[in-house]
Amino acid sequence: MKKGFVFDIQRFSVHDGPGIRTTVFLGGCPLRCRWCHNPEGQTENPKLRFEKTKCIACGLCAENCSLHKLRGDSCTLDREKCSGCGKCADVCPSNALSIIGRYMSSEDVVKAVLKDVSFYGADGGVTFSGGEPLLQPEFVIECANLCRRLCREKNISVAVDTCGFVPRETIDAVIPYTDYFLYDIKAATNEIHVLGTGRSNVDILDNYRYISNLGKNIYVRIPVIGSFNGNDDEITRIAEFLSCAPSHPISVTLIPYHSLGREKYELFGMEAPSYEEFPVSSEEMERFKKIMADHGLNVCGNKN
């Protein structure tokens, strides 16, 4: 059994593909989006979460780990040297400290997925998300195979939520095991994509065309970010790209920026992005949806 790094498993998901699904969040991501709301999933290693409001300054963490220091009525932590070993979290009586993410076998992941098999119905199943799940393609494939082998009669569907910034060989490897792709298109203009994510979108768009040419089921999701792609010109370029691909996606979902991940940055000792530049108005969102619809694309609300 292979092991993969998983930082969360979310049950009864209704936003991550058709039907009711279990979403498995795998760690590691090649992009560094300025608005990322899952910073704990950017790398493939456990991360220490510290909720200062829960800390009772008992000093047990400092007794078990030299990276913690008790100073008056609060504790400090040397984040740069923290390996995420969890020794401090194991002794924390108030649960102010916890470890997020762990290495799991494919068998353990599938056991979690099959807990809700009776709720999936005809369309539901498992979605591998992240981070970027295709940084761990062999693990995704093994989990998908195991799901189908253990529950053939239930016809569990497999969805992969990807940013598309992976080698073509990876796409080829997972296609036989993937029923749906949830594909993020963040920008059509390469220069804009680089500024917002730190990476070129050339391979991302090429991989999208490739999957589209194969006639695979694709749900496109576009995060709409005010200072990034939240303008008529860039939304129009994305719409033109999608409408000119070999086949149209099942649907396009425009997702307005939200700040739900704001507190995570502090919890994990990370520098938070500047949120003020990100929001878009409801009027702008309606205009962007119309642009997509005018290009012959099936536009959804905030879910698939």
N, C-alpha and C positions, 0 to 999 in steps of 0.2 A: 504494500500500500504506500502510495506517495503521500507526502505531507505538503500542505500549503499554508501560507500565512493568512489568517482570517482575522479581521478586526471587528466584525460584527455579523450577526445573522438576524435578519428582520423577518418576522412571520406576518402573514396576512397583508402582504403588500398589494396595493391596487394601482400603483403608479409605475410599475416596472415591467410592463408587458401586459398581454391579454389575460383576463381572468384574475383569480386570486393566486398569489405567488409567494414563495419564500425567497428572499433576496440574500445571497451570500456575498458579503463585501470582502474582497481580497486586497491585501496591501500591496503597495508599490504603484507608482505612476510616473510616466516619462514627462508629463507636463507640469508646469507650475503656474496654474491659472491664478491671476491676481485676486479673484473672488472666491477661491476654493472654500467650500463649506464642510469638507471632510479632511482637514489637515492631518488627522491621525492616520489617514490611509495613504499618505504620500510615499512612505517607505515600508519596506518589509521587515519590520522589527517591532517588538512590544514597546509601548510608550507608557510612561508614568503619568497618570492624571492626578493633579493635586487641587482639591477644592478647599481653598483657604478658609472659607466660611465654616467648614465642618471641623477644622483643626482645633483641638482642645489643648495644644501645647503640652502634651504629656511627656514628650521627649523620648518615647520608645523608638521612634524612627531613627533618631540620632544614636541611640545605643546599639542599633543593629546595622547601621550604615554610616560610614564616615562622611558621606556627601551631604548629610543632613546636619544642620546646626540649630540648636534651640537658642533663640535670642529673646529673652523676656517672655512675652505671652504669644509668640509666634515662632514658626520654624522657617528656615531657608533651605534651599536645595541647589547644589551645583549641577545644573541641567546638562552642561557640556560633557560631563564625565559619566552621566547616568547611563547604564547599560540596559535598564528595564528588567533587572533581575527579579524584582518583586519582594525582596527581603523586608523592605520598609512597609510595603502594603500588607504583608502577612501579619504584622504585629499592630497595625493601626486600629485602635478600638472604635474610632468614630467614622471609619470608612472615608476619611479625607483623602487617603491615598489608595489608588487602585491601578492595576495594570490593564491596559487596553490592547487586545490583540494576542493571538497565540497560534502556534503551529498545530494544525489539525490533520488527521488522516482523512483520506477521501471517505472512508467508512464512517467516521464520526460526522462528517458533513452531511452525508446522505441520510444517516439516521435522523438528523435534525430536520432535513427536508421531508422525510416520509412521515413525520409526526402529523403533518397537516394534509396528507394525501387525500383524505376524504372530503376536503373543502375545495380542492382544485377544480373539480368539474371537468368539462370537456376542453377548456382552453388553458387552465392554469398550470402551474408547475414551478420550476426553479429558475431564478435569474442570477447569473454571476455578474457582479458589479464591482465597484472599487472606489478609489484607486482605479487601476487598470487591470482587469482580470486576465487579459491576454499576455501579461508579463509572466503569468504562470499557466501557460497553455496545456502542458501535460497534466497538470492537476485538474484543470477544468474538464479535460477530455475523460480522465479517469472517473471523476465524479458523475459526469453525464452518462457514461457507460454503465456505471454501477446503479444509478437511478433506474435506468431502463431494464437492467437485468433483474433487479429485485422486485420490480413492479410493472411488468410488461402489460398486464391487463388494464392498468390505469392510464396508460398513454400520457405520461408526464411530459410536458413540453419543456425544452431547454432554451433559455434566452441568454444572450451575451450582451451586456451593456459596455460598449467600447468607445474610446476616443479615436480609434483607428490608427494611432501612431505606433504601429508594429510592423515587422517585416511581412512581406507577402506570403512567405512560407508558413507563418503562424496562422494567417487567415485560411490558407489551404488546409492546414491541419485540423482546424476546429469546424470548418464548414460542414463536414458530414455528420457532426454531432449537434448542430445548432439549428433550431427551428425558427428562431427569431433573432434578429440583430436590433438592438437599441443603439442607434448610432448618433453620436454627438457631432454636430456641425457648429463650430463656434464662430467661424469667419470664412468668407470666400477669398478675401484679399490676403495674400500671404504676409505682407508687411504688418497688417493689423493683427493677424494671428500670432506672429512672432512677438509683438509688443505685449499682447495679453497673456500669452502662455509660455513664452520662452522657446518655442519650437516652430519650425516651418509646418505649413499645412499641405505641402505638395504630396507627400505619401498618404496623408489622411484622405485627401480628395481622390487620389488614384485608387486607393483601396475601396472607397465607397463606390466608385464607378465599376470596379471589378465585381464586387458583391451584387450590385444592381444588375450588371450584365448577366449574372448567373440566375437572375430571377428569384433571389432569396427574399424572404419576408423582412422588410426593414421598417422600423419606426424611427423617425428622425426627431431628435430633441435639440432645441436651440436655446441655450441660456441667453437671455437678453440683458445685456449689461450696458448701463447708460453711457459710460465713457469709453466703451469698447466697440460693440457692434450695434448699439441702440440708436440707430439712425436710418432714415429711409434708404440711403445709398447702399449701405452694407447689407441690410435686410433684402433689398432688391437683388443684389449680387448673389446672395445665398439662394434666393428663390429661383433665379435664372439657372444656377448650377443644378439644383435639384430637378427642375423641370426639364432640363436637357440631358439628364442621366438616362441610361438605357431603359430603365423602368422607374415609374413613380413609387415613392415609399407608400406604405399602407396609410400613414398619417404623419403630419408634422405638428409637433407640440412646441409652442413658444413658451418658455418658462421665465417669468419675470424674476429679476434678482430678489433674493430674500436674505435677511441677515441672521437666519437661524443658527448659523455656525459661528457667530461672532464670539460667544463666550468660550468656545473650544480653544481658541488660540491662547488665551490666558491659562486655561486649565492644563495645557500641554507645554507651557513656557515658550510659546512661539510668538513672533511679531505679527500682530493683526494687520490686515489690509486697511486701506482708507475707505470706509464704507460710504462716505458722503457722495462720492462720485458715481456710485453704481445704480441707484434706483431709476426706474422709468415709470411714467404715469400710465394710468389705465387707458387714457385716450391714445397715447402712443402705442400701447399694446394692441388696441383694436385696429389702429392704422396698419401696424405691421402684419396682423393676421389677414387683413384685406389684401395686402401686397402678395402674400402667399397664395391666397385663394384666387386672385386675379391671374396667377401663373398656373392655374389648373391643379393646385395641390390641395389635398384634403387636410384641413386645419382643425386640430382639436383644441380643447381648453388647456388645463394644466395637467391632464393625465391622458394616458393612451386609451 
